[in-house]
Amino acid sequence: MSIRILFVDDDEKILEAIRRWMFDKPDDWELEFALSGTEALQLFEAHPFDLVVVDLLMPGMDGVELLTRIRQNSPQTIRFVLSGRVDIYSADRALRVAHQLLSKPCKPQDFYEAIERALGVKQSLKDERLRSLVAGMESLPSQPECYAELMQALEGKESSAERIAWYISRDVAMTTNILRYANSAVLGLRQPVTDIAHAVVVLGTSMVRSMTLLGQIHSYADKRKMPPHYSALAFAQHALSSAVIARAIASHESDDMLVSQGAFTGGLLHDVGKVVLGAEYAAEYETLHEATRESHTSLVEAEKEFFGATHAEVGGYLLNLWALPTLVVESVLYHHTPGASRAHRFVPLTAVHFANAYLHGQQGEAGADEALDRDFLRRTGLMEHVPAWERVSREVGVGAGV
């Protein structure tokens, strides 16, 4: 089955350049081009597209209006914006309907790789219903108390990037959104941003404040009723505990700052898929959760059987669409199944997988002993490191959460 991609720009020269950039595309990629939003919608009526790239500033129907209509009619379509002049408010407006924001001029290789990566991750989430759900999301619901504390820190004249980052890291939604903006191609950074404090420095406190405020407004508008078993406090405790342990293990194994930063952020976001499933399918997810508790079966296995995918796959798919760094996406996508990844050595995923398994083991949960993928650790030559990781985890002294 072919993969259909649509490019929309009112400048014929831009479309011609894209044709040249995509000359060596895979044989199963089918490309279409449109000079206006109206023409693009006509093409969508004939046959939906897997991915669309649109210019933000076009006469008549602009890119935001076009993508809004595409999201309504074809939520499973991956949506990119390609634009040359974007301030924070334009970027926020665009990212409310687009998964990624690319800047003009854009290097052909970067442009091609962004599209290839977004399309490639579709293989990790095969259920069409869930792909449509995730692709149609704007932002994750945020905790009001975390927002209020962050705003206080942002207003403080002596607040450091590390202090602001600490408040952001307490909330999965804010962490995801801040990193999403920091890794936007519009900023033109050569290295991926995996550290929250770095993101604060890159964006500046004024931009962080504006994005947090706008994100909070959107969260109120999109707020869903979570299942009764969900506790925002317990979720945050487990996320932060996982992040701290994962970072400690990564620091023990590697001097590479990107590895420890990626492990911390991956640990913080590894269960984001639970928020997505709980927000959209509250009643079903509560029933599933109760059934696994009574039968002492794995929630991951139950999710796979009921939804056709796990929270790890849903979370990884979402974060990849939002262009978070690969190190973070893989830590989320494979945190229960690291053996399904291509890792052949220690990576942030390794630390996140161990931290999550260790914490669930501390809680005495059913199946916790089997949660650690020993075959993966043997394959990567790391099984002998487990006792040291257990010692590091105990020394960190964080609560196990749930």
N, C-alpha and C positions, 0 to 999 in steps of 0.2 A: 504494500500500500504506500502510495506516494505521500510526502510531507509537503503541504501547501503553505507558501509564504507570500505575504502581500506587502509591498512597499508603496507608501503614499507620500507624495511631495509635489507641491505646485511648481517646482523648479525642474525642468526636463534635464538640465545638466547634472543635477544631483542623482536623478534616477539612472542616467546613463553611466555615471560613476559607479553606482551600486551594481549595475549589470557587469561592469568590468571586475569589480571586487569579487563577485560571486561566480566568476567564469569557471573556476575549478570546483564548483559545488558537487556534492554527491549526486549520483544519478537519480536517486529517489526524491530529490528536492525539486518541487515544481514552483517556479517563481511567477508572480503576477505583479503588474505595476499600474498605479492609478495617479492621476494628476489632481484629484480633488476628493473631498470626503464623500460627495454624492456618488461619484464613480466607484469609490471603494465599497460603499454600501450595496450598490448594484451587483458588484462582483460577489459580495457575501451572500446575497440572496440566491445567486446561482449555485454556490457551493461554499461552505464554511472554510476558514483557513486555520492552520495550526498555530501560526505566528504572524503578527502584523507589526510593521515598523512605520510610524507616521511622523511627519513634521509637526512641531507644536504650533507654529505660526503659519496659518494658511488663510487666504481670503474666503469669505463665506463661512463654511463649517471648519472651525479650527480643530487641532489635534485632540484637545480634551473632549470636545463635544462628540467627535467621531468615536473615540475610544469608549466614551460613556455608552453610546448606542451599541457598540460592538460587545461591550461587557454584558449589557442587558440581553442581547439576542444570541450571543455566542460566548458564554462565560468561560468555556474551556480554552478559548484562544489566548495564547501568550501575547502580551501587549508591550511593545517598546515605543519610546519616544526618542526621536533623533532631532536635536535642535541646537542652534548656535548661541542664542541669547536667553539665559535662564537665571533669574534671581531667586532668592529663597521662596518667595510667594508663588512664583511661576513653577518652581520645582515642586513645591508642596501640592499645588493644583494638579500638576502632571502626574505625580506619584500617587494621587488618590485614585487614578484610573489606569495607570501604567505600572508594569512590574519593574521595568528598568528605564533609566534615563541616560541616553548616550549623547555626547556633545559633538558638535561640528566645529572644526574639522575632526574627523575620526580616522584613526589609522585603519586601513583595510583589514589587517590581521586581527586587530582588537575587535573590530566590527563583526568579522566572521566568527571569531572564537566566542563572542558573547551569544550569538545566535545558536552556534553549535552546542554550547554548554546548556542553554535553556531547553533546547529540543532533546538533548541527550538524557536529561533527568526525567523526562516523561516515562522512560522505561521503568523507573523505580516506583511509579504509581500507576498501575494499569487500570484501576477502576475509574470509568468515565465520570461517574457521579461525584467521586471525591476530587478528581481533577477539576471539574467544573466548580465545585465548592471552593477549593483552595485558590484557583485562578481568579475567582470573583471577589476575593477578600480585599479590603482596603488596608485595614490595620487591625492589630489585636487589641482587645479590651485592656485598659490599664487600671491599676488600683489607685483610687483618688488619694489615699493617704500618702502613697509614695510620691504622687505628683506634687502634693502640697509641700512635702519635705524637700523635694528637689528644687522647687521654686524658691524656697527660703535660702537654700544653699547657693543658688544662682544669684540671688540678690545680695548675698554677703560679699563685701569688698575684699575680704581676706580668704575667700574660699579658693582652694587649689583645684586643679584639674582632677587630682586623685580623689579629693573629697566629693566633688560633683559626681565623678564616676562611681563612687561607692553608693550614692543614692540611686543613680540610674541602674546599677547592677542589682538592686533589690527588686526590680520589676522587669519581668521577661519582655513585656510589650515595649516598654521604653528602651530597653537594651537593643531589641531587634530594630526598632525604628531609627534610633540614633546611628547604629552601625550601617543600616541600609542607606541613609543619607551620606554618611562618611565614605562609603564605597561607591557612591554614584560616580559614573564616568565624567560627570560635569566638573568635578574637582580636579580631574587630570592627575591623580596620584599614581606613582609608578608601583608602589607596594600596597598590597591589600591591608586594610585597617582591621585588626582583630582585637585590639585593646581599647577599652572604653575611654580611658583617660587620654589616649592618643586621639581618639575621635573627638573628644571635647576640645583638645588643643587645635586640631585641624579645622573644626567647624567654628570654634569661638563660642563663648558663653552666650552672646546675643543670639546667634543662630540656634544654639541648643534650646534656649528659652523659647524662642518663637516656634520651633518645631515641636517642642513638648506641649506648648499651649494649644497649637493647632491639632496635634495628635490627640490631646485629651478631649477636645471638642468632638472630633470624629469618633472617638471611643464612646462617648456618651450617646451619640447618634446611632452607633452600631451595636450598642450593648445588648447582650443576650443573657438569658437566664441560664446559669450554669447548673449542672446536676447537684442534688443535695449532698453527695459525698465529697464534692470539691471544696477544699479549703484554700483560699488564697494565701493564708499565712503558712500552712503546711507545704503548699507547693513552692513558695518562695524559699522556705527553709531547706527543702531538699535540693532545689536548684542551686542555692548558694553553697551548701555543703558540698555538693558534687563539684562545683566550680573550684572551690578552695582545695579540695583533695586532688583533683585532676591537675591543677597548677603545681601543687607541691610535688607530685609524682613526675610531672614533666620537667620541673627544675632539677629533680634528682637525676633524671636520665639525660638531660641535654642542657647545653649552655645557650642554645638558640632562643632568643627572646620571643620570636614569632611562634615557636612551638609552645612555650608556656602560656603566652597570651591566647593562642588558639585553643589550648586545653581549657583555660578558664572560661572563655566565652562559649565554647562547645558544651561544657558542663552546665553553664547557666541556662542554655537554651535547649538542652537535649530533650526535654519533655514538652516543648511548645506545641507539638501535635495533639497532646491531650487537651489543651485549651481550645484548639480548633474543633476537635470532635465533640468536646463537652458543650461548647457554645452552640453548635449547630444541631446536635442530636442529644440534647440533655436527658430526655426520658430514656431513650435507647441505651445511652452510655451508663446511666445509673443502673438499669436492669442488668447490663453486661457486667458492671463492677460487682454488684451483689451476687450474681451467679458465680463469678470466679472466686469470691470469698467463701461461698458455701461449698464449692467443689474443690477448693484449693488448687485450681488450675491457673495457668499463666494468663495474665491479661493480654499479653502480646498475641498468644495463640487464639484467644477468644476474639480479639479485634480482627485478626486475619480472617477468621471464619465468618464473623458477622458483617464486617465492613468490606472485606476483600483487601484490606491493607491495615498496617499498624500505625500507631501514633508516630513512630520513628519515621516511617515513609512519608506520612503526611507533613510532618515538621520539616524534614529534609527537602521535600518538594517545594514547600512554601519559601524557605530561606534561600533556596537556589534561584527561584523566580525573582526574589528580591535582591539577587546579586551579592549575597554575603560571601565572604571568602570560602574557597573550596575546602580549606582545612576545617572550617566551622561546619559547613554543610555536611561533610562526610562524618564528622563527629556526631551529628544529630541523626543522620540517615542510618548509620550502621551501629549505633550505640548498643543495641541488643544483639546484632549479628555482624561483628567485625570481620568474621571469616568470609563474608560476602564482598568485602572490599578488596582492593588490589594492593593493600599495604603489605610490604615485605620487611618492614623495620618499625622501630618505635615512631609513632606519630601522635598528634593530639587525640585522635580517636582511641588509641590504646589506653590513654589515661582516663578518658571519659567513660569508656566501657568498664574499666576496673573500678573507678570511683562509684559508679551507679550500682554495680554488682555488690561492692563492699557495703554500701549504705543499706541496701535492701537486705543483705545478710545480717547486718547489725540489728535490723528490725525483726529478724527471725521470720521473715516471710516464707511462705510455701514456695519451693522451687528455687530459693535463693542460691543454694549450693550449686545448682546446675546453671545459674545465670552467667557464670564466668566461662567464656569460650576458651577452654584449655587447648583445643586443637589449634586455634588461631595463635595463641601464645607460643605453642611449640613450633608452629610454622615460621614465626618471626624470630625464633630463638630467644624468647623473653620469659619462658615459663619459670626459669630459675630466679627471675627478678621479683616474683610475687611476694616472697617473705619480706623483702626490703620495702616493697610498696605497702604492705600491711603495716609495717613499723612506721613508715612515713605517715600513713593515714591516721594511726593512733596518736602520733605526735602532734598532728595538726589540731586534734582535740575539738572538732566541730560536732554539732549534733547530727544525728542520723536523719532526722526529718522523716517523711513518709514517701 
